[in-house]
């Protein structure tokens, strides 16, 4: 039996919403009511996040998710993930393909991220430094800056979105200490294996996210057999929170066509309106 906390609401085709790192299922508050009228929406908290327990033994997020889906008796599910959640979704398509019918990723390509952009590296370094020092306030602020992207300031975001991000990040970071062991096991060789993913894949990115995050998502969609990418203007790493109207519209259009093979040429070039 899975010990992960989750919301499970609605009926129909299973649709799993996977949150970003150090956040929780609350990042999907603008999607769950809209989608649960047509889908069975499952929104778990990953191990060590939100209301799910911390790890006590080595684990992989993808195996936790597979155990949860089997426990809930779901058939192949559409996995929708942002950042860390996108990596978990791709890992699950690689490790447990029988559980996956389509993928939607945002701001990530696999669970093996790489960063070369100066802004991203500086922001991550500030966050790691605050975590190592045990400064929770500074860690929350540094991590929240990832929501902004390299072209904006925190004041450019809706204060309600910033507040939600801070609350979720504080809640998860406060579950951990700087000296606890890292029990998360990697999924090996993910980038070299993604060409074998044969389900439809959509990268639904924030247009002003960092070049690294955008590049990794686009690399994924160029490599898989049936991939496409679109970007939502005026949003960065959490487009579903910044512009839920446009994110939901683009997601639902993809969900309607996901089982029908490649879409018409040029669809991936048109941002949602």
C-alpha positions, 0 to 999 in steps of 0.5 A, spaced: 500 500 500 502 506 498 504 511 503 504 517 499 499 523 500 494 524 494 488 527 492 484 523 488 478 526 485 473 526 479 472 520 474 474 518 467 481 517 464 486 517 469 490 524 469 496 525 474 499 531 476 506 531 479 509 537 482 515 541 482 521 540 487 520 542 494 513 544 492 507 540 493 500 538 490 498 545 492 501 548 485 495 544 482 490 548 485 488 552 479 488 545 475 484 540 479 477 543 479 477 544 472 480 537 470 476 533 475 470 534 471 472 530 465 478 526 468 480 522 474 485 527 477 490 524 482 495 529 485 500 526 490 505 529 494 512 526 492 516 523 498 519 528 502 514 533 500 508 536 503 504 531 507 508 525 504 513 522 509 520 523 508 524 517 506 527 512 511 531 507 506 533 508 498 528 510 494 526 512 487 520 517 485 518 513 479 517 507 483 513 510 488 509 513 483 508 506 480 506 503 486 501 509 488 498 508 481 498 500 482 495 501 488 489 505 486 488 500 480 489 505 474 490 503 467 495 507 463 495 514 465 497 521 462 502 524 466 503 532 467 509 534 471 513 541 472 520 541 473 522 535 478 515 532 476 517 532 469 523 528 471 519 523 474 514 523 469 519 521 464 522 516 468 516 513 469 515 512 461 522 509 461 521 504 467 514 503 468 511 504 460 505 500 461 503 505 466 503 511 461 499 513 456 502 520 454 506 525 457 506 533 459 512 536 461 514 543 463 521 546 464 525 539 464 527 534 460 529 528 464 531 527 471 538 528 469 538 536 469 544 540 467 545 547 467 550 552 464 546 559 464 549 563 469 543 566 472 540 559 473 547 557 476 547 563 481 540 562 483 541 555 485 548 556 488 545 561 493 539 556 495 544 551 496 548 556 500 542 557 504 540 550 505 547 548 507 547 554 513 541 552 515 537 558 514 530 557 512 528 564 510 534 565 505 533 558 502 525 559 501 527 566 498 532 563 493 528 557 491 522 562 490 527 566 485 527 560 480 519 562 479 522 568 476 526 566 470 532 571 468 529 576 465 524 579 470 524 581 478 520 577 483 515 584 483 513 582 476 509 576 479 502 576 482 503 576 489 498 571 490 503 566 486 509 568 490 505 567 497 503 560 494 510 558 492 513 561 499 508 557 503 509 550 499 517 551 499 517 553 507 513 547 508 517 542 504 524 545 506 522 545 514 521 537 513 529 536 512 535 538 515 542 540 512 545 533 515 540 528 513 542 523 508 540 523 501 536 517 499 534 518 493 537 513 487 537 516 480 534 513 474 540 511 470 542 513 463 535 517 462 537 522 456 540 516 452 534 512 453 528 517 451 528 515 444 525 509 446 519 513 449 513 512 444 507 515 447 505 523 445 509 528 449 508 535 450 513 540 453 508 546 455 513 551 457 514 558 460 516 562 455 521 566 459 524 561 463 531 560 463 535 557 457 537 551 461 530 549 463 527 551 456 533 547 452 532 541 456 524 540 455 525 542 447 531 536 447 526 531 450 521 533 444 525 533 439 528 526 441 522 522 442 518 519 436 511 524 437 513 530 441 511 537 440 513 544 444 509 550 445 511 556 450 506 560 454 508 568 454 509 572 460 511 566 464 517 562 467 518 556 471 511 555 473 506 557 467 500 553 470 500 558 476 502 564 473 497 563 467 492 557 469 487 559 463 492 559 458 496 553 461 489 549 462 487 551 455 493 548 452 493 542 456 486 540 454 487 541 447 493 536 447 489 531 451 484 531 446 489 530 441 494 525 444 491 519 442 490 521 435 497 521 432 502 527 430 498 533 430 498 538 424 504 541 422 505 548 425 501 547 431 507 547 436 509 554 434 502 557 436 502 559 443 495 558 446 490 564 446 
